[in-house]
Amino acid sequence: MADAAPPPSKRKREVAAAGDEAPGTEDKEAKGAGVGNGTSAPAHLPFSGFRVQKVLRESARDKILFLHGKVNEASGDGEDAIVILEKTPFQVEQVAQLLTGSPELQLQFSNDIYSTYHMFPPRQLSDVKTTVVYPATEKHLQKYLRQDLHLVRETGRDYKNVTLPHLESQSLSIQWVHNILDKKAEADRIVFENPDPSDGFVLIPDLKWNQQQLDDLYLIAICHRRGIRSIRDLTAEHLPLLRNILREGQVARGSRDVSSPQEPCFPLRNMISKSRWKLLAMLALVLVIMVLYSISREDSFYFPIPEKEESCLQGEAERKVSKLFGNYSRDQPIFLRLKDYFWVKTPSAYELPYGTKGSEDLLLRVLAITSYSIPESLQSLKCCRCVVVGNGHRLRNSSLGEAINKYDMVIRLNNAPVAGYEGDVGSKTTMRLFYPESAHFNPKVENNPDTLLVLVAFKAMDFHWIETILSDKKRVRKGFWKQPPLIWDVNPKQIRILNPFFMEIAAEKLLSLPMQQPRKIKQKPTTGLLAITLALHLCDVVHIAGFGYPDAHNRKQTIHYYEQITLKSMAGSGHNVSQEALAIKRMLEIGAVKNLTYF
């Protein structure tokens, strides 16, 4: 036989006599449930008269052969069956028996000190592992045909639009999985079980193990929760399940009494010395570690998008957020208004960024050429659904773009790009918060024509910058930690100045920061937390996406979906990202906001 491409080294289990997708298999399952589970009981093939139709695949290198045949033809047209023949590996402790006495040999050639023979071992040493799929369907036949292998990089969008529909249309029966979980088959092979229906699992040897050599032992974890088809179906809610497999799989190696009759598979345990359980646990948990690695590498993880839009309840955010903000009020204007600065009776108590004290004259000139209104299309909504799109790496390959575009208001931050990332972040921008150093040099490229560009002023120079831009005065080049645009093509009527009230609320109520701080410290909220605070005062339903920073020890993980900068860039920024993470978690816990990605 020609040497064909070898099959994957970790083939999936195949049922021996479970009836896969054929109707009327319950009787067969009942009859065969106790057979072939690693015992030495005599057994018979579940059919008669196997006639080879085709060699589906074979590999001389791996010593494996996949055969398609017809069986039971004497009673009619016959049925399809697949038989997989695989030469078992040598058992080191039995190899010496092959050469004792006078083994039956057939000389192939001899040359000087070298000679080659065909050896015919005794029956007990010449077994061939035989896996049966019966009755087999057309899907099984296609599955085992020799196929060319290709390496494909699959994104979340690819999974949703291509892979998942294919899996749903072509998937094979997984009755063998249910048989194990329901103890209808292989109950005596279960090494460990956590019976919790949501976060529990069973640990069981894979069928590729020859049930004799520990070196080839490969354990798999099967979760009790149904509906998980692949790693792509796992989300943050499955982390307790994965942690259970990781933790309890390791504990299982020696914490239970191996002689207890209530402990299944105790003969297997007696075979395995404690010194090897650590290795076995690691082998069993390869899949879990891969999944956790996929989650940590957020670019390869798919987050399912709800098919239905959630109902919008007027005032929902206002009711829930009162627990955080205390004297919650929507009376404060969202944007600063010119009429409030002609004759200021009650000056602001704080300087920027928490108030406008000392910047009134400069602010007057800015407000004279900008606006403060909220678009009528938003004001007329009975219930406004908003999403605040953060800039975090979690958005990469998230396929959330379509869902984001469906919100009434989409709030974006700083210079985060949209062009080229529409599939993940959407293309709609209702409002974009920025400060001079974070302003995009070409705002028309990354925003819609009607996008409101909302200036977040951290210092008086920010007002000076926007005035020189809009009035075409001499540009200011000093006083910024990073050079802002000197030419900025925008319509002044699209510019708004955010009320510093929201910066004050975010700092005091969410981060417990003092309003009066030493100049050398000056901690302040990020634009992202500020945007969430604004949305909670403006919208009825608030969702967020793309928030959260990598762990502090993960120094190489990028923090944005669009550029390769790490957490190191946040040093000296005056932002306490750990404290902000706790604030967002509190909002999630009380239901004030909902996360479209994970946190």
C-alpha positions, 0 to 999 in steps of 0.5 A: 500500500502507498504511504498516504498522509497520516491521520491526525495524531489525536483522533476523536473517539468513535463509537464501537456499537452505539448506532450513531445516527441510524434509527432504532439503535436503542436495542443495540446500545442496550445490548452492547453497553457492557461490552468492549469497555476494557475487559477481557470478555469475549466479543463479536463484531456487531455484523456479519459478512464484511465485504470491502467496498473501498479503502478510505484512507491508509498510512503505512507509516502509521500502520493504520487502515480505514475500510468501508464495507457492506455487511449483512448482505444476506438479509437484503441490500446490506448496510454500510460499516467502517472498520479502522485497523491499527497495529498496536504499539509494542508493550515493553514488558512483553517484547522479550516473549517474542524472542524466547524459544524458536519464534516463527521467522521468514528470511527477507534478506541477509548481507554480512552482519545484517539480516531482516525477517518477517516474524509471526508472533504468538496470538497474544502478542499479535493483536490489531486494534479494531474500531467499528462504526456501524451503521455508518452514514455518508457523513462518516464515509466523507469524514474518513476519506483521505483529504488534503490538509490546509492550515487556515486562520479562523476569525470569530466572524469566520466561525459564525458565518462559515464553520458553525453553519457547516458544523450544524449541517454536517455534524455526526451523532455524539450519542457516545458522549451521552452514553458515557455521561448517562452511565450507559456505556464505559462506566467502569472506565471513568477515572473521576467525575464531578457530577455538577450539571453545569460545571461538572465533568468526567475524566475517561481514557480515550479509545486510542489507548491500548489499555495496557501501556501507561506511556500511551495513556491519554485522558479526555474530559467530557463536561456535563453541560450540553451544547458545547461543540468546540473551543469557540463556543466557550465564553467567560461563563465557562471559566468555572467549568474549566477551572474545575477540570484543571483543579479537580483533575490534578486533585484526582491523581492521589486524593481518593482511596484507590481501593474504594469500590465506589471509585470507578476504574480502580483497577486503572488506578492500581496500575498507575503509580503516584509518581506518574499521576502528575504526568497523566493529569497534565495529559488530561488537561491539555485541552483545558490549558489550550482553552485557557490560553485561547481566552488569554489570547483574546484575539482568537476567542469568539464571543456569541452575539445575542440574536434578539435585541433586549427590550428597552425599559425607560429609566432603567439605567437611572434606577440602577445607577442611583446605588452608585451615584447617590443623589442621582440627577439628570438636571445637569446639562450634558454639554456646557452652554454659552448662556450659563457663562454670561453672568456667572452667579455661582462660579464653579467650585473646582478647576479643570478637569472637575470644573471650569474655575479660572477658565471662564473667559477662554471658555466663553470664546469657545462656546460662542462658536460651538453648540450644545444641543442633542440631536432631535433624533435622539431626544425624540426616542422614548427609550434610548439604547447606548453602547460605549465602545472601548478601545481594548484588545478584547474587540479584535476578532470579536465580530461585534460590528453588526450588533454595535451598529444597531444601538441608538447611540454609539459612543467612541473614545479618542482616536480609535479607528473605525475604517478597516475594523468595521466587522469588530467595532461597527461603523456607526459613531454618534458621539466621540469623546476626545481631548487635544492629544487624542484627537484624530488628525483626519476626523472625517475618515473615522466619523460619520458626517453627523458625529458629535465631537465632544471635547473633554477638557483636562486643562485650560490649554485644551480650550485654547487649542480648540479656539485656535483651530475653529477660529483659525488663529495662531496655533499653540505648540506648547503645553501638551504632553503630545503634539495635537493636530495643528490643522483639524478639518471639522464643522464647528457645529459638530463640536460639543464641550462636555460638562466637567460635572461628569468628570467630578462624578466619575472621580468622586463616586466611582474612584473615591478621588479627592477633588483637591489633589497635589499637582504632582499626583493629579489622578483622574478618570480615563476617557472610557470611565468618563464615557460610561458615566455620561451614558448612565446620565443620558441613556435608558440602557447602557452596554459596554464593549472592549473594556478592561486591561491585561493583567499587570504581569502580562507586559507584552499583551497589547492594550488596544485593538488597533495598535501594538502598545502595552500597559507600559504606556500607561505609566505616568498617565495619572490613571489607576486602571485597577481601581477603574476595573473594580468600579466597572465590575460594581456596575456590572454586578448591580446591572447598571451596565451590561458587557458585550465582550467580557471583563 
